[in-house]
Amino acid sequence: MTTEVEAADRLPEYAPTVPVDEAPLGALGDEPIPFAVEAIRADFPILERTAGDWPLVYLDSANTSQKPRVVVEAIEDHYLNHNANVARAMHLLGGEATEAFEGARATLANFVGAARSEEIVFTKNASEALNLCAHTLGARLRPGDEIVISVMEHHSNIVPWQLLAERTGAVLRWYDVTEDGRLDLEGAVRDGLLNERTKIVSVVHVSNVLGTVNPVAQIAAAAHAVGAVVVVDASQSVPQMPVDVQALGADLLVFTGHKMVGPTGIGVLWGRYDLLAELPPFLGGGEMIEVVKMSGSTFAPPPHRFEAGTPPIAQAVGLATAASYLSDLGLDQIAAHEQDITAYALQGLAGVPGLRVVGPAEPVDRGGAISFTLGDIHPHDVSQLLDSRGIAVRGGHHCARPLHERFGVQSSTRASFYLYTTRAEIDALVDGLDYTVKFFARGSAAPGPGRAR
């Protein structure tokens, strides 16, 4: 039996793709609303919680951000009133679901400055998007070709390239970092890191550990000069600052929904359309095909080529709402708030005995994540004691073990801030760390989570 699915049958006539320049980016118009942190916090019900006898102080947004009511309500409305599969059912609900899904694609394209909505591919997270990049670009590699990453990368931007190198015989090389947590660009030039054998360069825009903002446009220019394709992990930058994919000079760029006040279970790959059109499929299944016969198949153009099976429909609706919410606030204002609150935190942390910031100790060119060690107190103990006072931070190597090894530390404690972080919460963190130092100076055992004393 021969099964054919024509590309023209993907979208019902009553569910057109929304052009990028017509995609909504916020319900409040072109002017961002005044950035008032307390008013913003009212959009996030979870921030009103208590933890034991303490108010919740959430300082783990680099791990995952909290969600505003508007995002939760958008997902609820979709499931309650518009739920259907996309690009399949030729009925009212199917048309509404498809229009919402493709409208979300256009909104996200607009959000990051893409030239067209077809440059946006939905994945389940940034890790899957990076694996997609490695798998598809890997079809071009030959033994001896070189892939360049950095010591600063999240494991999700290390392991896929290691696996690709093992499969193809390519060589994996990397940028080192300086003692102050910046990419060692001078050392890379001295060592000829980028050369005629370099085929792929994949780097993080903002480090999830150090907070460092890397000069991606400069790196991209150098990579393109030797003919390499540039992949950017923007998981930490897209949520907290304006990101224009074309200005960065990237060829492929990934980010994730749950770090930008959006839902879990959805990520985004942006790619230059001409490049996406050249790449082979990543996964096989329904909707990524053009024609299927038992003798072989042909594949749909981007983005559907890379979206096998039922996509994250409600999550895409929620993510588009999140993008609109951030745009209403103004990414410039969010970035300014991040810089202000990070500078305030660095100033306060400087007074904590025995505390060492891992990475840039100045607020310039850094995002809202600060990792630190606290004398010989294990980061897990620091995190547990802070948690006993309602303060949520992260302890460990933050999926960046090679970076911790580079700085000679087994792990670190990380406090990360976002648009809803207040100076009062920074004060609570500093007080909690002072308490932690004194607590362990007495030689006591840390109390369990949620206990106030």
DAZIPE-V889102 format. One record per backbone hydrogen bond with DSSP energy under -0.5 kcal/mol. CO is the residue of the C=O (numbers start at 1). NH is the residue of the N-H. E is the energy in kcal/mol with one decimal. If there is no record, write none. Layout:
BEGIN
[[CO;NH;E] [CO;NH;E]]
END
This chain:
BEGIN
[[1;3;-0.5] [3;292;-0.8] [4;6;-0.5] [6;9;-1.7] [7;10;-1.6] [12;15;-2.1] [19;22;-1.5] [19;23;-0.6] [20;23;-1.5] [26;29;-0.6] [34;36;-1.3] [35;37;-0.6] [36;40;-2.3] [37;41;-2.7] [38;42;-1.0] [40;43;-2.0] [41;44;-1.8] [43;45;-0.6] [43;69;-2.5] [44;47;-1.7] [45;48;-1.9] [46;49;-1.7] [49;56;-2.2] [50;52;-0.5] [51;54;-1.6] [54;51;-3.7] [56;58;-0.6] [57;59;-0.8] [57;392;-2.9] [59;416;-2.1] [60;63;-0.9] [60;64;-1.9] [68;71;-1.0] [68;72;-1.7] [69;73;-3.2] [70;74;-1.6] [71;75;-1.9] [72;76;-2.3] [73;77;-2.9] [74;78;-2.0] [75;79;-2.3] [76;80;-2.6] [77;81;-2.4] [77;82;-0.5] [78;82;-2.2] [78;83;-0.5] [89;91;-0.9] [91;95;-2.6] [92;96;-2.5] [93;97;-2.8] [94;98;-2.2] [95;99;-2.5] [96;100;-2.3] [97;101;-2.4] [98;102;-2.9] [99;103;-2.1] [100;104;-2.0] [101;105;-1.7] [102;106;-1.9] [103;107;-2.3] [104;108;-2.4] [105;109;-2.1] [106;110;-2.4] [107;111;-2.2] [108;112;-1.4] [109;114;-2.9] [110;113;-0.9] [112;245;-2.8] [116;119;-1.7] [117;120;-2.0] [119;121;-0.6] [119;271;-1.7] [121;269;-2.8] [123;267;-2.7] [125;129;-1.7] [126;130;-2.5] [127;131;-2.2] [128;132;-2.5] [129;133;-2.1] [130;134;-2.5] [131;135;-2.9] [132;136;-2.5] [133;137;-2.6] [134;138;-1.5] [136;139;-1.1] [137;140;-1.9] [138;141;-1.2] [142;145;-2.3] [145;171;-3.3] [146;199;-2.9] [146;200;-1.3] [147;173;-3.1] [148;202;-2.9] [149;175;-2.4] [150;153;-1.4] [154;157;-2.5] [155;158;-1.9] [155;159;-2.6] [158;162;-2.1] [159;163;-2.7] [160;164;-1.9] [161;165;-2.4] [162;166;-2.2] [163;167;-2.0] [164;168;-2.2] [165;169;-2.2] [169;144;-1.9] [171;147;-2.8] [171;173;-0.5] [173;149;-2.3] [175;151;-2.4] [176;184;-2.7] [178;181;-2.0] [182;178;-3.4] [183;185;-1.8] [184;188;-1.7] [185;189;-1.9] [186;190;-2.5] [187;191;-2.3] [188;193;-2.8] [189;192;-1.0] [193;195;-0.6] [195;198;-1.7] [197;146;-2.8] [199;229;-2.5] [200;148;-2.8] [201;231;-3.1] [203;233;-2.3] [205;214;-3.1] [207;211;-1.0] [211;367;-3.8] [212;207;-2.2] [212;214;-0.7] [214;216;-2.2] [215;219;-2.2] [216;220;-3.2] [217;221;-2.0] [218;222;-1.9] [219;223;-2.5] [220;224;-2.9] [221;225;-1.5] [222;226;-0.6] [223;226;-1.1] [223;228;-2.5] [224;227;-1.4] [229;201;-2.8] [229;231;-0.5] [230;251;-2.2] [230;252;-2.1] [231;203;-2.1] [232;234;-0.9] [232;254;-2.5] [233;205;-2.7] [233;206;-0.5] [234;238;-2.3] [237;240;-1.2] [237;241;-1.3] [243;245;-0.6] [244;248;-1.9] [245;249;-0.8] [245;250;-1.1] [251;272;-2.1] [252;232;-2.0] [253;270;-3.4] [254;234;-2.7] [255;268;-2.9] [257;260;-1.7] [257;262;-1.9] [258;65;-2.4] [266;257;-2.6] [267;123;-2.4] [268;255;-1.9] [268;270;-0.5] [269;121;-2.9] [270;253;-2.7] [272;275;-0.5] [272;276;-2.7] [273;277;-2.5] [274;278;-0.6] [275;278;-1.1] [275;279;-1.1] [276;279;-0.7] [285;288;-0.8] [286;309;-2.6] [288;300;-1.6] [291;298;-2.4] [292;3;-0.5] [293;296;-1.6] [296;293;-2.2] [298;290;-3.2] [298;291;-0.8] [301;304;-0.5] [301;305;-1.1] [303;306;-2.0] [304;307;-1.8] [311;313;-1.8] [312;316;-1.9] [313;317;-2.0] [314;318;-2.4] [315;319;-2.7] [316;320;-2.4] [317;321;-1.8] [318;322;-2.1] [319;323;-2.5] [320;324;-2.2] [321;325;-2.4] [322;326;-2.5] [323;327;-2.2] [324;328;-2.4] [325;329;-1.7] [326;330;-2.0] [328;33;-2.2] [330;334;-2.3] [331;335;-2.6] [332;336;-2.2] [333;337;-2.4] [334;338;-2.7] [335;339;-2.4] [336;340;-2.4] [337;341;-3.0] [338;342;-2.3] [339;343;-2.3] [340;344;-2.2] [341;345;-2.0] [342;346;-2.8] [343;347;-2.1] [344;348;-2.1] [345;349;-3.1] [346;350;-1.5] [348;351;-1.3] [349;352;-1.8] [351;353;-0.5] [352;355;-1.8] [354;375;-2.2] [356;373;-2.3] [357;359;-0.8] [358;371;-0.5] [363;366;-0.8] [365;213;-2.0] [367;369;-0.7] [368;417;-3.3] [370;415;-2.6] [371;358;-2.9] [372;413;-2.9] [373;356;-2.4] [374;377;-2.1] [377;374;-0.6] [378;381;-0.8] [378;382;-2.2] [379;383;-2.8] [380;384;-2.2] [381;385;-2.5] [382;386;-2.5] [383;387;-2.4] [384;388;-1.6] [386;389;-1.6] [386;391;-2.4] [387;390;-2.0] [390;57;-3.1] [390;392;-0.6] [391;393;-0.7] [392;59;-2.1] [394;414;-3.4] [396;412;-3.0] [397;400;-1.7] [399;155;-2.7] [400;404;-1.6] [401;405;-2.5] [402;406;-2.0] [403;407;-1.3] [404;409;-2.5] [405;408;-1.3] [412;396;-2.5] [413;372;-2.7] [414;394;-2.3] [415;370;-2.8] [416;61;-1.2] [418;421;-2.0] [422;426;-1.4] [423;427;-2.5] [424;428;-2.0] [425;429;-2.0] [426;430;-2.6] [427;431;-2.7] [428;432;-2.5] [429;433;-2.4] [430;434;-2.4] [431;435;-2.4] [432;436;-2.1] [433;437;-2.5] [434;438;-2.1] [435;439;-2.7] [436;440;-2.4] [437;441;-1.6] [438;442;-1.0] [439;442;-0.6] [439;444;-1.3] [440;443;-1.1] [448;451;-1.6]]
END
